[in-house]
Amino acid sequence: MVHSGSLPGFLDDAGRVLPGIYIPGFVGMDFVDALGPLMDGRPMSVVPDIAAAAVAEAAAAGIPDRLLCVCLGTGANAALVADGTVVDLAGGCLGDAGHVVVDPRVPSAPAEDEDVSRRRARVGHWPVTAPSSASTTRLPSAKRLGKRTPVRPSWSTGRAGHWDAPSHRGRR
Amino acid sequence: MSAVVVLDIGGSGIRAARVQNGAIVRRARLELSGAIAPAQATETLRAALGALEPSAADGALGVPSRVPR
């Protein structure tokens, strides 16, 4: 059995929730540590929600070469699947193309910290696997139970577009 | 039997689902009346997981929210 979770925000390299405006009570939480005792040692993946949506839509569509997943909610957001992977444009955000707040009642995001800024300068790709078996579908894990090292692809460095949006792009 | 438990955490609540053999067999939604305190976060997640405990009432629910292609 595999357990997975998605959330409207960033994760740091250790899998902890970074500061954001939507789930302030979860900031700093390590989901695997918090829920691990309930999982009986089974793997667990936690990813930003837009990445989870992109993985699911790509799988449902048969893993196309190109797929743009657009999610409308409190905000509007999108993630790109290219060549069978979710394009990671911004560190732990796993493929966000940007974030637009469509609800003016949502408060402004807190000031971005240095760590988030640094992560935005990195580019990588997450693999998307076929949905033939739910237990083997490999989500782009931030962290898996029992392994302290986050499961991440090989990162390449470089600038990926502009990253002027606030630090809550994980919200869809 | 393959099974997946999924939690979708949002600002206003948590959606949870249990998937078995490729079908959603249980859904749950935990509404949050406001921002939860850090001390409540773990218990809130556990409550969402607890709502997915297998029961005799579980059955294939499909994915009604999906837009047909």
gemmi code that builds the backbone of each chain (N, CA, C; Angstrom):
import gemmi

chains = {
    "A": [
        ("MET", (0.854, -1.204, 0.000), (0.000, 0.000, 0.000), (0.883, 1.245, 0.000)),
        ("VAL", (0.506, 2.189, -0.787), (1.210, 3.467, -0.839), (0.252, 4.548, -0.385)),
        ("HIS", (0.721, 5.445, 0.428), (-0.100, 6.566, 0.838), (0.473, 7.833, 0.218)),
        ("SER", (-0.391, 8.735, -0.135), (0.102, 9.969, -0.717), (-0.737, 11.135, -0.214)),
        ("GLY", (-0.118, 12.287, -0.238), (-0.810, 13.491, 0.184), (-0.400, 14.654, -0.692)),
        ("SER", (-1.295, 15.592, -0.855), (-0.963, 16.808, -1.583), (-1.369, 17.998, -0.741)),
        ("LEU", (-0.700, 19.086, -0.958), (-0.976, 20.268, -0.147), (-0.704, 21.529, -0.952)),
        ("PRO", (-1.331, 22.614, -0.561), (-1.171, 23.863, -1.303), (0.050, 24.644, -0.838)),
        ("GLY", (1.206, 24.150, -1.120), (2.394, 24.866, -0.698), (3.666, 24.154, -1.090)),
        ("PHE", (4.758, 24.650, -0.578), (6.079, 24.102, -0.856), (6.517, 23.153, 0.245)),
        ("LEU", (7.445, 22.286, -0.118), (8.139, 21.455, 0.854), (9.623, 21.766, 0.756)),
        ("ASP", (10.302, 21.714, 1.879), (11.753, 21.876, 1.807), (12.403, 20.531, 1.490)),
        ("ASP", (13.713, 20.529, 1.413), (14.411, 19.305, 1.013), (14.211, 18.166, 1.993)),
        ("ALA", (13.852, 18.488, 3.213), (13.618, 17.445, 4.212), (12.157, 17.009, 4.254)),
        ("GLY", (11.321, 17.614, 3.390), (9.924, 17.233, 3.347), (9.045, 17.995, 4.322)),
        ("ARG", (9.557, 19.078, 4.882), (8.742, 19.887, 5.795), (8.025, 20.989, 5.024)),
        ("VAL", (6.867, 21.367, 5.522), (6.063, 22.392, 4.858), (6.688, 23.764, 5.080)),
        ("LEU", (6.918, 24.457, 3.978), (7.483, 25.795, 4.065), (6.376, 26.826, 4.311)),
        ("PRO", (6.749, 28.010, 4.797), (5.742, 29.034, 5.074), (4.892, 29.359, 3.853)),
        ("GLY", (3.610, 29.490, 4.077), (2.652, 29.831, 3.036), (1.388, 30.315, 3.703)),
        ("ILE", (0.446, 30.773, 2.893), (-0.715, 31.417, 3.502), (-1.910, 30.493, 3.680)),
        ("TYR", (-1.940, 29.359, 2.999), (-3.172, 28.577, 2.994), (-3.287, 27.581, 4.136)),
        ("ILE", (-2.185, 27.038, 4.554), (-2.231, 26.054, 5.646), (-1.181, 26.416, 6.697)),
        ("PRO", (-1.376, 27.557, 7.332), (-0.363, 28.022, 8.285), (-0.139, 27.055, 9.441)),
        ("GLY", (-1.170, 26.322, 9.804), (-1.026, 25.389, 10.912), (-0.099, 24.225, 10.606)),
        ("PHE", (0.172, 24.001, 9.320), (1.007, 22.872, 8.932), (2.444, 23.287, 8.655)),
        ("VAL", (2.731, 24.576, 8.741), (4.083, 25.044, 8.440), (5.091, 24.375, 9.372)),
        ("GLY", (6.129, 23.845, 8.778), (7.169, 23.162, 9.540), (6.883, 21.697, 9.795)),
        ("MET", (5.681, 21.254, 9.489), (5.331, 19.863, 9.758), (6.040, 18.919, 8.787)),
        ("ASP", (6.511, 17.832, 9.299), (7.031, 16.737, 8.498), (5.922, 15.696, 8.430)),
        ("PHE", (5.267, 15.613, 7.284), (4.098, 14.749, 7.173), (4.442, 13.286, 7.411)),
        ("VAL", (5.609, 12.896, 6.903), (5.983, 11.491, 7.053), (6.217, 11.158, 8.518)),
        ("ASP", (6.883, 12.073, 9.218), (7.091, 11.837, 10.643), (5.765, 11.839, 11.401)),
        ("ALA", (4.868, 12.757, 10.994), (3.605, 12.883, 11.708), (2.687, 11.693, 11.477)),
        ("LEU", (2.669, 11.205, 10.254), (1.731, 10.145, 9.914), (2.380, 8.777, 9.813)),
        ("GLY", (3.687, 8.758, 9.814), (4.389, 7.490, 9.676), (3.923, 6.408, 10.638)),
        ("PRO", (3.727, 6.757, 11.902), (3.297, 5.717, 12.845), (1.968, 5.076, 12.467)),
        ("LEU", (1.185, 5.753, 11.644), (-0.103, 5.193, 11.230), (0.012, 4.392, 9.943)),
        ("MET", (1.183, 4.406, 9.335), (1.331, 3.796, 8.013), (1.944, 2.401, 8.069)),
        ("ASP", (2.320, 1.956, 9.226), (2.902, 0.622, 9.355), (4.114, 0.434, 8.461)),
        ("GLY", (4.903, 1.469, 8.323), (6.127, 1.351, 7.550), (5.949, 1.371, 6.048)),
        ("ARG", (4.745, 1.638, 5.582), (4.516, 1.624, 4.146), (4.922, 2.962, 3.530)),
        ("PRO", (5.262, 2.972, 2.251), (5.752, 4.199, 1.621), (4.707, 5.301, 1.647)),
        ("MET", (5.182, 6.513, 1.694), (4.293, 7.669, 1.689), (4.930, 8.780, 0.864)),
        ("SER", (4.141, 9.408, 0.023), (4.615, 10.512, -0.796), (3.805, 11.756, -0.480)),
        ("VAL", (4.467, 12.882, -0.406), (3.782, 14.167, -0.209), (4.282, 15.119, -1.272)),
        ("VAL", (3.355, 15.702, -2.013), (3.733, 16.595, -3.104), (2.803, 17.803, -3.108)),
        ("PRO", (3.211, 18.914, -3.704), (2.300, 20.041, -3.906), (1.098, 19.616, -4.760)),
        ("ASP", (-0.048, 20.221, -4.506), (-1.281, 19.739, -5.128), (-1.285, 19.862, -6.648)),
        ("ILE", (-0.686, 20.893, -7.172), (-0.701, 21.050, -8.625), (0.106, 19.939, -9.290)),
        ("ALA", (1.159, 19.506, -8.643), (1.951, 18.403, -9.194), (1.149, 17.107, -9.152)),
        ("ALA", (0.436, 16.892, -8.059), (-0.391, 15.689, -7.954), (-1.462, 15.679, -9.037)),
        ("ALA", (-2.066, 16.839, -9.278), (-3.100, 16.928, -10.306), (-2.506, 16.644, -11.684)),
        ("ALA", (-1.335, 17.173, -11.942), (-0.702, 16.958, -13.247), (-0.363, 15.486, -13.454)),
        ("VAL", (0.142, 14.850, -12.417), (0.471, 13.422, -12.513), (-0.794, 12.616, -12.802)),
        ("ALA", (-1.877, 12.945, -12.083), (-3.121, 12.197, -12.258), (-3.706, 12.406, -13.647)),
        ("GLU", (-3.705, 13.650, -14.095), (-4.280, 13.928, -15.416), (-3.445, 13.289, -16.518)),
        ("ALA", (-2.143, 13.320, -16.359), (-1.276, 12.695, -17.366), (-1.518, 11.196, -17.412)),
        ("ALA", (-1.666, 10.603, -16.238), (-1.917, 9.164, -16.185), (-3.267, 8.832, -16.814)),
        ("ALA", (-4.291, 9.636, -16.500), (-5.623, 9.383, -17.046), (-5.651, 9.560, -18.555)),
        ("ALA", (-4.793, 10.430, -19.054), (-4.758, 10.698, -20.489), (-3.778, 9.781, -21.215)),
        ("GLY", (-3.180, 8.863, -20.496), (-2.279, 7.919, -21.138), (-0.866, 8.424, -21.300)),
        ("ILE", (-0.447, 9.323, -20.451), (0.919, 9.864, -20.472), (1.248, 10.449, -21.844)),
        ("PRO", (0.613, 11.502, -22.214), (0.923, 12.118, -23.506), (2.287, 12.806, -23.479)),
        ("ASP", (2.788, 13.096, -24.659), (4.072, 13.789, -24.737), (3.963, 15.197, -24.167)),
        ("ARG", (2.828, 15.810, -24.377), (2.639, 17.174, -23.892), (1.268, 17.276, -23.235)),
        ("LEU", (1.226, 17.838, -22.035), (-0.050, 18.041, -21.366), (0.071, 19.252, -20.460)),
        ("LEU", (-0.865, 20.151, -20.579), (-0.923, 21.301, -19.690), (-2.105, 21.102, -18.762)),
        ("CYS", (-1.839, 20.976, -17.482), (-2.877, 20.771, -16.474), (-3.171, 22.115, -15.820)),
        ("VAL", (-4.400, 22.583, -15.986), (-4.811, 23.866, -15.416), (-5.827, 23.599, -14.322)),
        ("CYS", (-5.588, 24.108, -13.135), (-6.491, 23.920, -12.006), (-7.031, 25.273, -11.544)),
        ("LEU", (-8.337, 25.321, -11.338), (-8.985, 26.539, -10.857), (-9.545, 26.279, -9.473)),
        ("GLY", (-9.175, 27.114, -8.548), (-9.673, 26.975, -7.190), (-9.652, 28.331, -6.531)),
        ("THR", (-9.113, 28.421, -5.336), (-8.914, 29.728, -4.717), (-8.034, 30.583, -5.613)),
        ("GLY", (-7.094, 29.934, -6.246), (-6.241, 30.572, -7.243), (-6.321, 29.794, -8.533)),
        ("ALA", (-5.627, 30.263, -9.531), (-5.533, 29.543, -10.797), (-4.079, 29.163, -11.002)),
        ("ASN", (-3.870, 27.950, -11.437), (-2.496, 27.494, -11.562), (-2.421, 26.434, -12.646)),
        ("ALA", (-1.228, 26.114, -13.045), (-1.038, 25.133, -14.107), (0.292, 24.433, -13.925)),
        ("ALA", (0.359, 23.237, -14.461), (1.614, 22.496, -14.479), (1.742, 21.827, -15.837)),
        ("LEU", (2.958, 21.665, -16.276), (3.224, 21.142, -17.615), (3.853, 19.760, -17.529)),
        ("VAL", (3.289, 18.851, -18.307), (3.911, 17.537, -18.483), (4.522, 17.525, -19.878)),
        ("ALA", (5.787, 17.228, -19.938), (6.481, 17.171, -21.227), (7.360, 15.934, -21.254)),
        ("ASP", (7.274, 15.208, -22.349), (8.084, 13.997, -22.528), (7.918, 13.039, -21.350)),
        ("GLY", (6.719, 12.945, -20.868), (6.429, 11.971, -19.824), (6.832, 12.376, -18.423)),
        ("THR", (7.217, 13.629, -18.250), (7.574, 14.078, -16.907), (6.853, 15.377, -16.597)),
        ("VAL", (6.609, 15.577, -15.301), (6.092, 16.867, -14.863), (7.283, 17.815, -14.774)),
        ("VAL", (7.228, 18.862, -15.566), (8.353, 19.789, -15.604), (8.408, 20.561, -14.291)),
        ("ASP", (9.509, 20.457, -13.624), (9.694, 21.135, -12.349), (10.350, 22.474, -12.594)),
        ("LEU", (9.553, 23.493, -12.485), (10.066, 24.832, -12.776), (10.505, 25.562, -11.531)),
        ("ALA", (10.175, 25.037, -10.372), (10.463, 25.817, -9.171), (10.615, 24.921, -7.957)),
        ("GLY", (11.764, 24.328, -7.819), (12.068, 23.565, -6.625), (10.930, 22.675, -6.182)),
        ("GLY", (10.517, 22.802, -4.944), (9.491, 21.937, -4.404), (8.127, 22.141, -4.986)),
        ("CYS", (7.979, 23.080, -5.882), (6.659, 23.330, -6.432), (6.303, 22.353, -7.536)),
        ("LEU", (7.270, 21.674, -8.084), (7.011, 20.548, -8.970), (6.187, 20.878, -10.190)),
        ("GLY", (6.457, 21.960, -10.816), (5.812, 22.167, -12.096), (4.851, 23.325, -12.169)),
        ("ASP", (4.758, 24.110, -11.163), (3.872, 25.256, -11.245), (4.319, 26.221, -12.331)),
        ("ALA", (3.349, 26.644, -13.110), (3.665, 27.637, -14.128), (3.480, 29.042, -13.577)),
        ("GLY", (2.934, 29.162, -12.430), (2.692, 30.475, -11.834), (1.449, 30.404, -10.983)),
        ("HIS", (1.135, 31.453, -10.313), (-0.035, 31.466, -9.455), (-0.713, 32.822, -9.574)),
        ("VAL", (-2.025, 32.779, -9.736), (-2.789, 34.012, -9.818), (-3.890, 33.938, -8.784)),
        ("VAL", (-3.934, 34.855, -7.869), (-4.988, 34.884, -6.856), (-6.247, 35.462, -7.497)),
        ("VAL", (-7.321, 34.673, -7.501), (-8.564, 35.150, -8.092), (-9.583, 35.539, -7.033)),
        ("ASP", (-9.259, 35.288, -5.781), (-10.134, 35.690, -4.698), (-9.468, 36.860, -3.968)),
        ("PRO", (-9.983, 38.060, -4.134), (-9.326, 39.218, -3.534), (-9.345, 39.220, -2.021)),
        ("ARG", (-10.146, 38.319, -1.424), (-10.181, 38.275, 0.035), (-9.002, 37.508, 0.606)),
        ("VAL", (-8.285, 36.777, -0.275), (-7.130, 36.016, 0.207), (-6.026, 37.001, 0.566)),
        ("PRO", (-5.481, 36.884, 1.741), (-4.441, 37.832, 2.159), (-3.170, 37.644, 1.354)),
        ("SER", (-2.347, 38.650, 1.378), (-1.082, 38.582, 0.667), (-0.188, 37.521, 1.297)),
        ("ALA", (0.673, 36.980, 0.462), (1.615, 35.978, 0.953), (2.676, 36.656, 1.803)),
        ("PRO", (3.204, 35.925, 2.778), (4.301, 36.488, 3.563), (5.538, 36.651, 2.697)),
        ("ALA", (6.452, 37.429, 3.194), (7.677, 37.661, 2.446), (8.383, 36.329, 2.204)),
        ("GLU", (8.893, 36.205, 1.029), (9.566, 34.980, 0.643), (10.918, 34.882, 1.343)),
        ("ASP", (11.214, 33.712, 1.845), (12.502, 33.584, 2.509), (13.593, 33.196, 1.509)),
        ("GLU", (14.795, 33.258, 1.957), (15.943, 33.035, 1.070), (15.943, 31.633, 0.493)),
        ("ASP", (15.498, 30.668, 1.294), (15.520, 29.294, 0.838), (14.590, 29.102, -0.352)),
        ("VAL", (13.403, 29.693, -0.273), (12.462, 29.571, -1.375), (13.034, 30.241, -2.621)),
        ("SER", (13.646, 31.398, -2.462), (14.227, 32.079, -3.607), (15.303, 31.226, -4.263)),
        ("ARG", (16.098, 30.588, -3.434), (17.165, 29.758, -3.980), (16.586, 28.576, -4.747)),
        ("ARG", (15.533, 27.997, -4.200), (14.951, 26.825, -4.844), (14.336, 27.180, -6.182)),
        ("ARG", (13.873, 28.358, -6.322), (13.246, 28.744, -7.577), (14.237, 28.847, -8.730)),
        ("ALA", (15.491, 28.882, -8.394), (16.493, 28.988, -9.443), (16.862, 27.621, -10.010)),
        ("ARG", (16.208, 26.565, -9.515), (16.574, 25.238, -9.975), (15.507, 24.675, -10.915)),
        ("VAL", (15.952, 23.847, -11.795), (15.043, 23.238, -12.759), (15.254, 21.737, -12.728)),
        ("GLY", (14.191, 20.984, -12.784), (14.321, 19.539, -12.841), (13.063, 18.933, -13.411)),
        ("HIS", (13.019, 17.641, -13.486), (11.845, 16.964, -14.017), (11.470, 15.818, -13.102)),
        ("TRP", (10.171, 15.611, -12.970), (9.670, 14.464, -12.225), (9.131, 13.447, -13.206)),
        ("PRO", (9.362, 12.176, -12.973), (8.820, 11.152, -13.868), (7.334, 10.936, -13.618)),
        ("VAL", (6.626, 10.605, -14.672), (5.224, 10.222, -14.566), (5.130, 8.793, -15.050)),
        ("THR", (4.527, 7.936, -14.270), (4.450, 6.538, -14.654), (3.019, 6.146, -14.940)),
        ("ALA", (2.868, 5.065, -15.666), (1.541, 4.624, -16.090), (0.710, 4.202, -14.900)),
        ("PRO", (-0.626, 4.351, -15.004), (-1.505, 4.041, -13.875), (-1.963, 2.596, -13.849)),
        ("SER", (-1.199, 1.689, -14.427), (-1.669, 0.315, -14.517), (-1.872, -0.306, -13.135)),
        ("SER", (-1.075, 0.081, -12.200), (-1.236, -0.428, -10.838), (-1.059, 0.719, -9.871)),
        ("ALA", (-2.088, 0.935, -9.052), (-2.010, 2.066, -8.131), (-0.832, 1.932, -7.185)),
        ("SER", (-0.492, 0.721, -6.853), (0.566, 0.534, -5.876), (1.943, 0.815, -6.462)),
        ("THR", (2.032, 0.839, -7.790), (3.342, 1.067, -8.375), (3.439, 2.426, -9.048)),
        ("THR", (2.339, 3.168, -9.097), (2.412, 4.498, -9.668), (3.344, 5.346, -8.819)),
        ("ARG", (4.327, 5.894, -9.456), (5.366, 6.581, -8.705), (5.120, 8.083, -8.748)),
        ("LEU", (4.665, 8.603, -7.672), (4.499, 10.036, -7.577), (5.855, 10.680, -7.324)),
        ("PRO", (5.975, 11.945, -7.656), (7.247, 12.633, -7.418), (7.413, 12.938, -5.948)),
        ("SER", (7.851, 11.961, -5.221), (7.869, 12.051, -3.770), (8.806, 13.130, -3.264)),
        ("ALA", (8.366, 13.834, -2.282), (9.279, 14.704, -1.563), (10.064, 13.872, -0.568)),
        ("LYS", (9.460, 12.789, -0.154), (10.090, 11.997, 0.886), (9.356, 10.676, 0.991)),
        ("ARG", (10.051, 9.626, 1.232), (9.384, 8.350, 1.407), (9.690, 7.811, 2.791)),
        ("LEU", (8.698, 7.176, 3.333), (8.843, 6.675, 4.695), (10.049, 5.751, 4.800)),
        ("GLY", (10.800, 5.932, 5.826), (11.947, 5.082, 6.076), (13.216, 5.557, 5.425)),
        ("LYS", (13.115, 6.554, 4.575), (14.300, 7.106, 3.941), (14.353, 8.585, 4.233)),
        ("ARG", (15.391, 8.986, 4.851), (15.475, 10.386, 5.223), (15.869, 11.269, 4.046)),
        ("THR", (16.390, 10.655, 3.012), (16.775, 11.431, 1.853), (15.574, 11.605, 0.940)),
        ("PRO", (15.208, 12.831, 0.618), (14.073, 13.025, -0.264), (14.291, 12.333, -1.605)),
        ("VAL", (13.226, 11.753, -2.137), (13.309, 11.129, -3.447), (13.139, 12.217, -4.495)),
        ("ARG", (14.199, 12.549, -5.118), (14.170, 13.637, -6.089), (14.972, 13.234, -7.320)),
        ("PRO", (14.634, 13.798, -8.445), (15.419, 13.517, -9.637), (16.734, 14.282, -9.580)),
        ("SER", (17.566, 13.999, -10.515), (18.794, 14.770, -10.609), (18.458, 16.191, -11.037)),
        ("TRP", (18.903, 17.104, -10.272), (18.599, 18.487, -10.567), (19.608, 19.055, -11.553)),
        ("SER", (19.118, 19.846, -12.434), (20.016, 20.667, -13.240), (19.815, 22.087, -12.769)),
        ("THR", (20.799, 22.873, -12.897), (20.688, 24.240, -12.410), (20.401, 25.183, -13.559)),
        ("GLY", (19.851, 26.283, -13.247), (19.551, 27.260, -14.280), (18.343, 28.071, -13.908)),
        ("ARG", (18.075, 29.036, -14.653), (16.968, 29.940, -14.415), (15.775, 29.460, -15.225)),
        ("ALA", (14.647, 29.358, -14.621), (13.457, 28.884, -15.315), (12.430, 30.003, -15.351)),
        ("GLY", (12.507, 30.822, -16.340), (11.542, 31.888, -16.480), (11.685, 32.908, -15.354)),
        ("HIS", (10.595, 33.574, -15.046), (10.653, 34.559, -13.971), (9.926, 34.031, -12.754)),
        ("TRP", (10.394, 34.357, -11.619), (9.824, 33.824, -10.383), (9.481, 34.959, -9.442)),
        ("ASP", (8.625, 35.820, -9.919), (8.253, 36.974, -9.124), (6.971, 36.735, -8.333)),
        ("ALA", (6.325, 35.621, -8.611), (5.075, 35.348, -7.905), (5.370, 35.044, -6.441)),
        ("PRO", (4.376, 35.225, -5.582), (4.579, 34.927, -4.169), (4.792, 33.450, -3.942)),
        ("SER", (5.084, 33.106, -2.713), (5.560, 31.758, -2.411), (4.440, 30.748, -2.229)),
        ("HIS", (3.269, 31.012, -2.730), (2.177, 30.070, -2.539), (1.690, 29.523, -3.868)),
        ("ARG", (2.604, 29.360, -4.817), (2.178, 28.896, -6.119), (1.677, 27.471, -6.099)),
        ("GLY", (1.964, 26.759, -5.034), (1.472, 25.396, -4.970), (-0.041, 25.323, -4.881)),
        ("ARG", (-0.661, 26.420, -4.560), (-2.116, 26.434, -4.464), (-2.706, 26.386, -5.856)),
        ("ARG", (-3.722, 25.551, -6.044), (-4.376, 25.550, -7.341), (-5.729, 26.194, -7.248)),
    ],
    "B": [
        ("MET", (-3.853, -7.320, -3.028), (-4.771, -6.206, -3.275), (-3.995, -4.897, -3.169)),
        ("SER", (-4.023, -4.109, -4.238), (-3.344, -2.833, -4.195), (-4.262, -1.796, -3.580)),
        ("ALA", (-3.693, -0.943, -2.777), (-4.509, 0.077, -2.126), (-3.691, 1.336, -1.951)),
        ("VAL", (-4.358, 2.454, -2.095), (-3.716, 3.745, -1.935), (-4.631, 4.612, -1.091)),
        ("VAL", (-4.061, 5.308, -0.167), (-4.804, 6.300, 0.598), (-4.277, 7.676, 0.191)),
        ("VAL", (-5.187, 8.548, -0.174), (-4.805, 9.862, -0.673), (-5.447, 10.941, 0.190)),
        ("LEU", (-4.651, 11.894, 0.593), (-5.155, 13.058, 1.321), (-4.864, 14.294, 0.487)),
        ("ASP", (-5.882, 15.105, 0.267), (-5.698, 16.377, -0.430), (-5.976, 17.478, 0.583)),
        ("ILE", (-4.924, 18.115, 1.012), (-5.033, 19.113, 2.077), (-5.226, 20.488, 1.470)),
        ("GLY", (-6.208, 21.193, 1.934), (-6.457, 22.537, 1.454), (-6.665, 23.487, 2.615)),
        ("GLY", (-6.872, 24.736, 2.274), (-7.030, 25.731, 3.304), (-8.334, 25.614, 4.066)),
        ("SER", (-9.363, 25.041, 3.427), (-10.659, 24.963, 4.090), (-11.025, 23.550, 4.525)),
        ("GLY", (-10.195, 22.599, 4.181), (-10.510, 21.249, 4.592), (-9.574, 20.228, 3.985)),
        ("ILE", (-9.849, 18.982, 4.287), (-9.037, 17.875, 3.774), (-9.970, 16.894, 3.080)),
        ("ARG", (-9.631, 16.558, 1.857), (-10.346, 15.506, 1.141), (-9.499, 14.247, 1.197)),
        ("ALA", (-10.146, 13.156, 1.425), (-9.414, 11.904, 1.561), (-10.119, 10.823, 0.759)),
        ("ALA", (-9.350, 9.890, 0.275), (-9.932, 8.794, -0.495), (-9.091, 7.540, -0.303)),
        ("ARG", (-9.776, 6.429, -0.332), (-9.091, 5.135, -0.358), (-9.370, 4.499, -1.709)),
        ("VAL", (-8.296, 4.108, -2.374), (-8.397, 3.474, -3.692), (-7.949, 2.030, -3.559)),
        ("GLN", (-8.771, 1.143, -4.019), (-8.401, -0.273, -4.001), (-8.661, -0.872, -5.365)),
        ("ASN", (-7.670, -1.568, -5.871), (-7.786, -2.217, -7.176), (-8.271, -1.245, -8.246)),
        ("GLY", (-7.761, -0.053, -8.191), (-8.045, 0.926, -9.234), (-9.349, 1.674, -9.079)),
        ("ALA", (-10.094, 1.433, -8.031), (-11.377, 2.110, -7.850), (-11.410, 2.803, -6.493)),
        ("ILE", (-12.031, 3.967, -6.461), (-12.224, 4.657, -5.188), (-13.315, 3.924, -4.416)),
        ("VAL", (-13.002, 3.468, -3.234), (-13.988, 2.717, -2.448), (-14.470, 3.501, -1.232)),
        ("ARG", (-13.819, 4.585, -0.916), (-14.235, 5.377, 0.239), (-13.757, 6.803, 0.050)),
        ("ARG", (-14.644, 7.737, 0.299), (-14.261, 9.146, 0.288), (-14.624, 9.764, 1.624)),
        ("ALA", (-13.880, 10.776, 1.983), (-14.199, 11.508, 3.205), (-13.775, 12.956, 3.025)),
        ("ARG", (-14.462, 13.827, 3.713), (-14.121, 15.238, 3.649), (-14.160, 15.802, 5.054)),
        ("LEU", (-13.106, 16.412, 5.418), (-13.002, 17.000, 6.761), (-12.956, 18.511, 6.604)),
        ("GLU", (-14.045, 19.139, 6.982), (-14.112, 20.598, 6.856), (-13.396, 21.247, 8.029)),
        ("LEU", (-12.674, 22.304, 7.732), (-12.008, 23.068, 8.781), (-12.712, 24.411, 8.893)),
        ("SER", (-13.088, 24.749, 10.097), (-13.843, 25.991, 10.284), (-12.936, 27.207, 10.261)),
        ("GLY", (-11.680, 26.983, 10.323), (-10.724, 28.087, 10.289), (-9.334, 27.519, 10.290)),
        ("ALA", (-8.358, 28.395, 10.250), (-6.982, 27.914, 10.251), (-6.717, 27.132, 11.533)),
        ("ILE", (-6.165, 25.968, 11.385), (-5.898, 25.162, 12.573), (-4.554, 25.560, 13.163)),
        ("ALA", (-4.450, 25.356, 14.448), (-3.191, 25.653, 15.130), (-2.199, 24.526, 14.860)),
        ("PRO", (-0.917, 24.840, 14.898), (0.081, 23.793, 14.668), (-0.114, 22.581, 15.575)),
        ("ALA", (-0.527, 22.821, 16.777), (-0.703, 21.702, 17.701), (-1.837, 20.775, 17.277)),
        ("GLN", (-2.736, 21.283, 16.434), (-3.872, 20.478, 15.985), (-3.610, 19.785, 14.657)),
        ("ALA", (-2.524, 20.157, 14.009), (-2.303, 19.699, 12.636), (-2.215, 18.175, 12.549)),
        ("THR", (-1.410, 17.587, 13.402), (-1.234, 16.141, 13.323), (-2.537, 15.417, 13.609)),
        ("GLU", (-3.244, 15.873, 14.625), (-4.510, 15.216, 14.958), (-5.519, 15.363, 13.827)),
        ("THR", (-5.472, 16.500, 13.146), (-6.395, 16.708, 12.030), (-6.114, 15.713, 10.913)),
        ("LEU", (-4.851, 15.518, 10.608), (-4.487, 14.552, 9.572), (-4.878, 13.140, 9.996)),
        ("ARG", (-4.676, 12.837, 11.240), (-5.036, 11.507, 11.718), (-6.545, 11.292, 11.641)),
        ("ALA", (-7.291, 12.342, 11.908), (-8.746, 12.223, 11.805), (-9.162, 11.927, 10.375)),
        ("ALA", (-8.497, 12.581, 9.437), (-8.818, 12.339, 8.026), (-8.476, 10.907, 7.638)),
        ("LEU", (-7.349, 10.436, 8.115), (-6.977, 9.046, 7.830), (-7.950, 8.076, 8.491)),
        ("GLY", (-8.347, 8.421, 9.690), (-9.262, 7.542, 10.409), (-10.595, 7.380, 9.712)),
        ("ALA", (-10.983, 8.415, 8.965), (-12.257, 8.339, 8.248), (-12.194, 7.359, 7.085)),
        ("LEU", (-10.994, 6.917, 6.765), (-10.839, 6.008, 5.632), (-10.661, 4.560, 6.055)),
        ("GLU", (-10.821, 4.295, 7.295), (-10.672, 2.907, 7.727), (-11.644, 2.025, 6.944)),
        ("PRO", (-11.175, 0.889, 6.482), (-12.045, 0.003, 5.689), (-13.299, -0.400, 6.464)),
        ("SER", (-14.394, -0.509, 5.744), (-15.630, -0.983, 6.362), (-16.407, -1.791, 5.338)),
        ("ALA", (-17.416, -2.462, 5.822), (-18.242, -3.297, 4.941), (-19.015, -2.462, 3.937)),
        ("ALA", (-19.145, -1.171, 4.222), (-19.914, -0.315, 3.323), (-19.091, 0.169, 2.135)),
        ("ASP", (-17.806, -0.120, 2.135), (-16.969, 0.338, 1.034), (-17.427, -0.284, -0.285)),
        ("GLY", (-17.343, 0.488, -1.322), (-17.682, -0.014, -2.646), (-17.168, 0.933, -3.697)),
        ("ALA", (-17.122, 0.468, -4.923), (-16.598, 1.309, -5.999), (-17.484, 2.539, -6.171)),
        ("LEU", (-16.892, 3.710, -6.068), (-17.643, 4.965, -6.126), (-17.432, 5.703, -7.437)),
        ("GLY", (-16.469, 5.278, -8.218), (-16.208, 5.977, -9.470), (-15.581, 7.332, -9.212)),
        ("VAL", (-15.523, 8.107, -10.220), (-14.931, 9.440, -10.123), (-15.920, 10.429, -10.743)),
        ("PRO", (-16.996, 10.753, -10.045), (-18.057, 11.560, -10.649), (-17.634, 12.976, -11.012)),
        ("SER", (-16.584, 13.456, -10.381), (-16.204, 14.841, -10.665), (-15.381, 14.965, -11.945)),
        ("ARG", (-15.090, 13.866, -12.549), (-14.203, 13.891, -13.704), (-14.954, 14.391, -14.939)),
        ("VAL", (-14.315, 15.266, -15.673), (-14.908, 15.775, -16.902), (-14.702, 14.748, -18.006)),
        ("PRO", (-15.780, 14.315, -18.662), (-15.621, 13.316, -19.740), (-14.742, 13.853, -20.859)),
        ("ARG", (-13.975, 12.977, -21.435), (-13.135, 13.373, -22.573), (-13.670, 12.755, -23.841)),
    ],
}
model = gemmi.Model(1)
for chain_id, residues in chains.items():
    chain = gemmi.Chain(chain_id)
    for i, (resn, *xyz) in enumerate(residues, 1):
        res = gemmi.Residue()
        res.name, res.seqid = resn, gemmi.SeqId(i, " ")
        for name, pos in zip(("N", "CA", "C"), xyz):
            atom = gemmi.Atom()
            atom.name, atom.element = name, gemmi.Element(name[0])
            atom.pos, atom.b_iso = gemmi.Position(*pos), 0.0
            res.add_atom(atom)
        chain.add_residue(res)
    model.add_chain(chain)
structure = gemmi.Structure()
structure.add_model(model)
structure.setup_entities()
